């Protein structure tokens, strides 16, 4: 915080008049959850092997594979057509910190000729630069700098010629030699920063020693030196962006297959890489990036088809890092405030539109409060639906009937059986379902959760012989692997969170199973990515409750057939407190969302009548007063 301006006239002390370096406004702004990707408007054309740059609210993309001259510009809300390049390009380099001052170079044209030309964009039209590169190339490692101080990093030339370690700097008119990458040459990685403070990460080396790379290299304007290695799998085809070598984000990519790293994000601070939020969509091959580590944009790429979708990133930008929020001075109240999405205050429930497909028992949900995914219903069906916060839309049918769901509405996964034990798994890519991987242990009525369809968790449930399963399995987008065993096996618990921080609570365990916990349960367990430990128990036992949120801020409601079915409980990572009662009774329904915005839908009533109703949970924006 850079300072508080106080009024001490007439010896008054401490009345805040303004906050230097902090925004002043007459009201409190909406609360934004930080370190999150959210859905942005789709591009008009699915793009892969293209170039992009600029800021989150002033971005540009151009080119495609197959090669095209077209471009689109993003203003933070919508995409619109931009100027056309003079030459159709694919797998080329783009550089620029704004969409209205952008440059492109290298690539291949529509006839697959290797290009050594460059063009610059002024926000209206592209112009061909008079100078050419010393070496034509394609699949370079992204672009660095601006349209008047840019750089093309490495790349590849015709098969048999190997990958390039040479870099060429661009001044807006002509090219000159830059520093040489270490190693055997590198292509299809990512680069960002400025011409005098750049970073290159990932890609494929060789020959003579081919292989995917996870180590970064840093550029000081003259030469490249070794940087830190990413946490995820070494890979190619990712994108990165950032204003300097010490504030970089990188996301997507692949190591021959669209594995779990295709939705990974990592952040670089000039010293080390750390994981950021999962992308909402798998982007294993050559998406485009724009913006900064606090306001990023990713678009396109290839996953079974050229993608039109885009996502916006909101990073950590608050002055006080320990609180999820933004600092501002409220001039009306004359108070310094910081926003928070983590305050444990009770929300309210209201009804929303009824589901459109089959309602009833055994429904399973995932996603957010305004982008939800609901699977099953009607006892045992393959239906799926999406929720926008008020209305439901029917989606394609799953490949099988399923018991549990995770991920998002644009990248979901559902698995296991509903009324009989199954091993099959289905993933959803935003338009169609396909089979992908099988559980090691068949199950039905299991619990589960997950932030993306490359990172889901299933736990407990019933085996085919109706005995309780204690196992946990983790899903990577292609296969399931074993995790730690739960303490108390049961059926239909509520579950929410992520693979490395999940919560299981409630459910039912038949008395014939024996042990200290039988019947409807209040037992709660927390998972840290490897083992389960007991958490705070629910105030009441709940059979087949619904829940959403995270371990440190969760919501559970409904479940059971008693008079307490409508009660809501809030979890802070240690203990439960009572929240506002829900407006609808149900159990065996689906749910999704965060602590501040969630929903429950479908299921059965306490008399087992089929339900097709929806209720929405909202916690109002909150502000902590600091002074």
Buried (B, 14 or more C-beta within 10 A) or exposed (E): EEEBEBEEEEEEEEEBBBBEEBEEEEEBBEBBBBBBBBBBBBBEBBBBBBBBBBBBBBBBBBBBBEBBBBBBBBEBEEBEEBBBBBBBBBBBBBBBBBBBBBBBBBBBBEEEEBBBBBBBBEBEEBEEBEBBBEBBBBBBBBBBBBBBBBBBBBBBBEEEEBBBBBBBBBBBEBBEEBBBBBBBBBBBBBBBBBBBBBBBBBBBBBEEEEEBBBBBBBBEEEEBEEBBBBEBBBBBBBBBBBBBBBBBBBBBBBBEEBBBBBBBBBBBEBEEBEBBBBBBBBBBBBBBBBBBBBBBBBBBBBBEEBBBBBBBBBBEBBBEEEBBBBBBBBBEEEBBBBBBBBBBEBBBBEEBBBBBBBBBBBBBBBBBBBBBBBBBBBBBBBBBBBBBBEEBEEBBBBBBBBBBBBBBBBBBBBBBBBBBBBBBBBBBBBEEBEEBBBBEBBBBBBBBBBBBBBBBBBBBBBBBEBEBBBBBBBBBBBBBEEBBBBBBBBBBBBBBBBBBBBBBBBBBBBEEBEEEBBEBBBBBBBBEEEBBEEBBBBBBBBBBBBBBBBBBBBBBBBBBBEEBBBBBBBBBBEEBEEBBEBEBBBBBBBBBBBBBBBBBBBBBBBEEEBBBBBBBBBBEBBBEEBE
